[in-house]
């Protein structure tokens, strides 16, 4: 049989590929058996550990290679595993545009007279950017405590500085000049703006033209119920998708790459942990028990950790905020949607701050008080419009490093960029938790959270 057919089309040229595909199928059968014995959250935890174990087993069989990408059979296994894991993420992304569009329209058109949309927007932006500024300060402190970059060996990278866009162009890019293109690009902020105008128009036309627009109102209500039903069906597949997603992260990066930059990994996860505790403190100050909160939002946090996509997790995030935390649907959809595109505490807050400190130390740049103040400002402003997709943290770093005048030293970050997926798991989880924390703050300040219903459900 033609080897090209096997290597480039079927992508199965080694018996090890067949064995690990069969192993994944066996794991799926095990998960299916456990479905009736475990709650969904417990099953998700089991799936994560099964994925870690499977990824580690691949590394053992490969004898812990320095560069796993050079082994053909690992690339083949990763490709097939990606069909399940990333295929699931594609299904979730399929929901983003219709879910955000219809939920925002539905809520705004049903708003009571006198409810202030401007107040909702301003409070959301302040909450998202405020937590990002705090995350940046934590990144600076931890980066200095760990002395990141001090005495480190310089490792160059093929990764290039991403093209830097000005703040003015970034803000203009968020406007829906072409709503269809915005939907195709999953520009969630633009979709929110477009949906807001439609919702306001319906609200205004209701007084004199209710009979004319009633069919569209009924369509929005019906479509919302349908898209929520589709969301629930897809979300039930999460435990199966988590296994290959987790296994791929371990298999593709290898343990040697992790050991090489262990100090940076540790610093990032310590920063994430501290910021996570601050999130819980903010949640508790807004009248929700942190333990109850964690139980309610475990589903989106686990998916964010394994999928590394804030935007892909968005449907699950909205579901948890509305169904579990009893936050009014419009507020949940609005804040979570913006939180997936701006003010991401992990990717656009902690990570650029740690990278800036590391590169400054490696380049011998003096870091004084004005440097740190400038860094907080640049990171916070740069967090606007950073899409919640895997890999875009490099864009956030590019913006910050360039904004701090250190663009020439970007290649010094090679060793860190090489293991980005390991870092991205914790960062993305923090992004999603930051958005949910902001939703709690905003909804509590506007009286859009049903604490009585939340406490009853918890009991």
C-alpha positions in Angstrom: 0.0 0.0 0.0 1.3 3.5 -0.8 3.1 4.8 2.2 2.1 8.4 1.3 -1.5 7.3 1.7 -0.7 6.1 5.3 1.6 8.9 6.4 -0.2 11.9 4.9 -3.9 10.9 4.5 -4.7 8.2 7.1 -1.8 9.4 9.4 -1.3 5.9 10.9 2.2 4.5 10.1 3.2 3.0 13.5 1.7 0.3 15.6 2.1 2.7 18.6 -0.4 5.0 17.0 -2.9 2.2 16.7 -2.3 1.1 20.3 -2.9 4.6 21.7 -6.0 5.2 19.6 -7.4 1.9 20.9 -6.4 3.0 24.5 -8.4 6.2 24.0 -11.4 4.2 22.9 -11.0 2.1 26.0 -10.9 5.2 28.2 -14.1 6.4 26.6 -15.8 3.1 27.4 -14.6 3.5 31.0 -16.0 7.1 31.2 -19.3 5.8 29.8 -19.4 3.2 32.6 -18.7 5.8 35.2 -21.4 8.3 34.0 -24.1 6.8 36.2 -21.9 6.5 39.3 -20.4 10.0 39.4 -21.8 13.5 39.3 -20.8 15.6 36.2 -18.1 17.6 38.1 -16.6 14.4 39.6 -16.5 12.8 36.2 -14.7 15.8 34.8 -12.0 15.5 37.5 -11.6 11.8 36.7 -11.3 12.6 33.0 -8.6 15.2 33.6 -6.5 12.6 35.6 -7.1 10.0 32.9 -5.9 12.5 30.3 -2.8 13.3 32.4 -2.1 9.6 32.8 -2.5 8.9 29.1 -0.2 11.8 28.2 2.4 10.6 30.6 2.1 7.0 29.3 2.8 8.3 25.8 5.9 10.0 27.1 7.1 6.8 28.8 6.7 4.8 25.6 8.6 7.5 23.7 11.3 7.4 26.4 10.8 11.1 27.3 12.1 12.7 24.1 13.7 16.1 24.2 11.5 17.2 21.2 8.4 15.0 20.9 7.4 16.8 17.6 10.2 14.9 15.9 8.6 11.5 16.6 6.1 10.8 13.8 3.9 8.5 15.8 3.4 11.1 18.6 2.4 13.6 15.9 -0.1 11.0 14.5 -1.5 10.3 17.9 -1.8 14.1 18.7 -3.6 14.6 15.3 -6.2 11.9 16.0 -6.7 13.0 19.6 -7.1 16.5 18.4 -10.0 15.3 16.2 -11.9 14.6 19.5 -10.6 17.3 21.7 -10.4 20.2 19.3 -13.5 18.9 17.5 -15.4 19.4 20.7 -14.1 22.9 21.0 -15.2 23.6 17.4 -18.7 22.5 18.4 -18.6 24.9 21.4 -17.3 27.7 19.1 -20.3 27.0 16.8 -22.6 28.1 19.7 -20.8 31.4 20.5 -22.3 33.6 17.8 -25.9 32.5 18.0 -25.9 32.2 21.8 -24.4 35.7 22.4 -26.5 37.3 19.7 -29.9 35.9 20.7 -29.4 36.1 24.5 -28.3 39.8 24.3 -31.3 40.7 22.0 -33.7 38.7 24.2 -32.7 40.3 27.4 -32.5 43.9 26.2 -35.8 43.7 24.4 -37.4 42.5 27.7 -35.7 45.1 29.9 -38.0 47.0 32.1 -38.4 50.7 31.5 -35.7 52.7 33.2 -33.0 50.0 33.3 -29.7 51.6 32.5 -27.6 49.8 29.8 -24.8 52.4 30.1 -24.4 51.6 33.8 -24.1 47.9 33.0 -21.4 48.6 30.3 -19.3 51.0 32.5 -19.4 48.7 35.5 -18.4 45.7 33.4 -15.4 47.5 31.8 -14.2 48.8 35.2 -14.5 45.4 36.8 -12.6 43.6 34.0 -9.8 46.2 33.7 -9.6 46.6 37.5 -8.9 42.9 38.1 -6.4 42.9 35.2 -4.5 45.8 36.9 -4.4 43.8 40.2 -3.3 40.7 38.3 -0.5 42.7 36.7 0.8 43.9 40.1 0.8 40.4 41.4 2.8 39.3 38.3 5.4 42.0 38.9 5.8 41.1 42.6 6.1 37.3 42.0 8.4 37.9 39.0 10.8 39.8 41.2 10.5 37.4 44.2 11.4 34.5 41.9 14.1 36.6 40.2 12.9 35.5 36.8 15.5 36.0 34.0 18.4 36.7 36.4 21.3 34.7 35.2 19.2 32.7 32.8 20.7 31.3 29.6 19.6 33.2 26.5 17.5 31.0 24.2 16.5 32.5 20.9 13.2 31.7 19.2 11.8 31.7 15.8 8.6 33.3 17.2 8.3 36.8 15.8 6.8 39.9 17.4 3.2 40.1 16.5 2.1 43.2 14.6 1.2 45.9 17.1 -2.1 47.7 16.7 -2.7 51.1 18.3 -5.4 51.5 21.0 -7.5 53.7 18.6 -7.4 51.0 15.9 -8.1 48.3 18.4 -11.2 50.1 19.7 -12.4 50.8 16.2 -11.9 47.1 15.3 -14.4 46.2 18.0 -17.2 48.0 16.1 -19.4 45.9 13.8 -18.8 47.7 10.5 -19.8 44.4 8.9 -22.0 42.3 11.3 -21.7 39.2 9.1 -17.9 39.5 9.1 -17.9 40.1 12.9 -19.9 36.8 13.3 -17.5 35.0 11.0 -14.5 36.3 13.0 -16.2 35.6 16.3 -15.7 39.2 17.3 -17.8 38.9 20.4 -17.7 42.6 21.4 -18.9 43.6 17.9 -21.7 41.0 18.1 -22.7 42.3 21.6 -22.9 45.9 20.1 -24.9 44.8 17.1 -27.3 42.7 19.3 -27.7 45.7 21.7 -28.9 48.0 18.9 -31.4 45.4 17.7 -32.7 44.9 21.3 -33.0 48.6 21.8 -34.8 49.0 18.5 -37.3 46.3 19.4 -37.9 47.9 22.8 -38.6 51.3 21.1 -40.9 49.8 18.4 -42.9 47.8 20.9 -45.0 50.9 21.8 -46.4 51.6 18.3 -45.6 48.6 16.1 -46.0 45.6 18.5 -48.2 43.6 16.0 -45.6 44.1 13.2 -42.5 43.0 15.2 -44.2 40.3 17.2 -43.2 37.5 14.8 -39.5 38.5 15.3 -39.9 38.6 19.1 -41.4 35.1 19.0 -38.6 33.9 16.8 -36.0 35.3 19.2 -37.7 33.6 22.2 -38.0 30.3 20.3 -34.4 30.4 18.9 -33.1 31.1 22.4 -34.7 27.9 23.8 -33.4 25.9 20.8 -29.8 27.1 21.1 -29.8 26.5 24.9 -31.0 22.9 24.3 -28.2 22.4 21.7 -25.7 23.8 24.2 -26.8 21.3 26.9 -26.4 18.4 24.4 -22.8 19.5 23.5 -21.7 20.2 27.0 -22.6 16.6 28.0 -19.7 15.5 25.8 -17.2 17.4 27.9 -15.7 14.5 29.9 -14.9 12.7 26.6 -13.2 15.7 25.1 -11.1 16.5 28.2 -9.1 13.3 28.0 -7.5 13.8 24.6 -7.1 17.6 25.3 -5.1 16.9 28.4 -3.2 14.0 26.9 -2.1 16.1 24.0 -0.8 18.9 26.2 1.5 16.4 28.0 2.5 14.4 25.0 3.3 17.3 22.7 5.5 19.3 25.1 7.4 16.6 26.9 8.9 16.7 30.4 12.3 18.0 29.3 10.9 21.2 28.0 9.0 21.7 31.2 12.0 21.1 33.4 14.0 23.7 31.5 11.8 26.6 32.5 10.4 25.2 35.7 11.0 28.4 37.6 8.8 30.4 35.2 6.1 27.8 35.3 6.1 27.8 39.1 6.0 31.6 39.2 3.1 31.7 36.8 1.0 29.2 38.7 1.8 30.8 42.1 0.6 34.1 40.6 -2.5 32.4 39.2 -3.2 30.9 42.6 -2.9 34.2 44.5 -5.1 36.0 41.9 -7.6 33.1 42.2 -7.7 33.7 46.0 -8.3 37.4 45.4 -11.2 36.5 43.1 -12.7 34.3 45.8 -12.3 37.2 48.3 -14.1 39.6 45.8 -16.9 37.0 45.4 -17.3 36.6 49.2 -17.5 40.4 49.6 -20.4 40.3 47.2 -22.4 37.9 49.4 -21.6 34.5 47.9 -19.8 31.8 49.9 -16.5 31.0 48.1 -17.0 27.2 48.5 -20.5 27.4 47.0 -19.1 29.5 44.2 -16.4 27.0 43.4 -18.9 24.2 43.3 -21.1 26.1 40.9 -18.4 27.2 38.5 -16.3 24.1 38.4 -17.5 23.0 35.0 -16.3 26.1 33.0 -13.1 26.2 35.1 -12.2 22.7 34.2 -13.0 23.2 30.5 -11.0 26.4 30.4 -8.0 24.6 32.0 -8.0 21.7 29.5 -9.2 23.5 26.3 -7.1 26.7 26.8 -9.8 28.8 25.1 -11.7 31.5 27.0 -13.9 32.1 24.0 -14.6 28.4 23.4 -15.6 28.1 27.1 -18.0 31.0 26.8 -21.3 29.0 26.3 -20.4 26.9 29.4 -19.5 30.1 31.3 -22.8 31.7 30.5 -24.7 28.6 31.5 -22.9 28.4 34.9 -23.5 32.1 35.7 -27.2 31.9 34.8 -28.2 28.4 35.9 -25.8 27.8 38.8 -25.1 31.3 40.2 -28.6 32.6 39.4 -27.3 35.7 37.7 -29.8 37.4 35.4 -29.2 36.1 31.9 -28.6 39.5 30.2 -25.9 40.4 32.8 -24.3 37.0 32.6 -24.2 37.0 28.8 -23.0 40.6 28.6 -20.2 40.4 31.2 -19.0 36.9 30.2 -18.9 37.9 26.5 -16.8 41.0 27.1 -14.7 39.1 29.6 -13.7 36.6 26.8 -12.3 39.5 24.8 -10.9 42.1 27.2 -9.3 42.3 30.6 -8.2 38.6 30.7 -6.4 38.3 34.1 -4.2 35.4 33.1 -3.2 35.9 29.4 -3.4 39.7 29.3 -2.4 40.5 32.9 -0.2 38.1 34.8 1.6 36.6 31.8 2.8 39.8 30.1 3.9 41.2 33.5 6.0 38.1 34.2 7.4 38.1 30.7 8.3 41.8 31.0 10.2 41.2 34.3 12.0 38.2 32.8 13.1 39.9 29.6 14.1 43.1 31.5 16.4 41.0 33.8 17.8 39.0 30.9 18.6 42.2 29.0 20.0 44.0 32.0 17.3 46.8 32.0 16.9 48.8 35.2 13.5 48.4 36.7 12.5 51.3 38.9 9.2 52.5 40.2 8.3 54.4 37.0 9.0 51.3 35.0 6.5 49.3 37.1 3.8 52.0 36.9 4.2 52.2 33.2 4.0 48.4 33.0 0.7 48.3 34.9 -0.7 51.0 32.5 0.5 49.3 29.3 -0.7 45.9 30.4 -4.1 47.1 31.4 -4.7 49.1 28.3 -3.2 46.4 26.1 -5.7 43.9 27.5 -8.4 45.5 25.4 -9.5 43.4 22.5 -7.2 40.4 23.1 -9.4 37.5 21.7 -9.8 34.5 24.1 -8.3 31.9 21.8 -5.2 29.6 22.3 -2.0 31.4 21.4 -3.2 35.0 21.6 -1.3 35.5 24.8 1.8 35.9 22.6 0.0 38.9 21.1 -0.6 40.4 24.6 3.1 39.9 25.3 4.1 41.5 22.0 1.9 44.6 22.8 3.4 45.0 26.3 7.1 44.3 25.3 6.8 46.8 22.5 4.9 49.3 24.6 7.7 49.1 27.2 10.4 49.8 24.5 11.9 46.3 24.8 10.8 45.0 21.3 14.4 44.2 20.3 14.7 41.7 23.2 11.6 39.6 22.4 13.7 36.7 21.1 15.1 36.2 24.6 11.7 34.6 25.5 12.3 31.5 23.3 12.4 28.8 26.1 9.2 30.1 27.6 7.3 30.4 24.4 8.2 26.8 23.6 6.1 25.4 26.5 3.3 27.9 26.2 0.5 25.3 26.3 1.5 24.3 29.8 1.3 27.9 30.9 -1.9 28.5 28.9 -3.9 26.1 30.9 -3.6 28.0 34.2 -3.8 31.4 32.4 -7.1 30.5 30.6 -8.7 29.2 33.8 -7.9 32.5 35.5 -9.3 34.4 32.5 -12.6 32.7 32.8 -12.7 33.0 36.6 -11.9 36.7 36.3 -14.9 37.1 33.9 -17.2 35.2 36.2 -16.0 37.2 39.2 -16.6 40.4 37.3 -20.1 39.1 36.5 -20.8 38.5 40.2 -19.6 42.1 41.1 -21.6 43.7 38.3 -24.8 41.7 38.9 -24.6 42.3 42.7 -24.2 46.0 42.2 -27.2 46.1 39.8 -29.4 43.7 41.9 -29.4 41.2 39.0 -28.5 38.1 41.1 -31.1 35.9 42.8 -29.2 35.1 46.1 -32.3 33.5 47.5 -32.6 31.1 44.6 -28.8 30.5 44.8 -28.9 29.6 48.5 -32.0 27.4 48.0 -30.2 25.4 45.2 -27.1 25.1 47.3 -29.0 23.7 50.2 
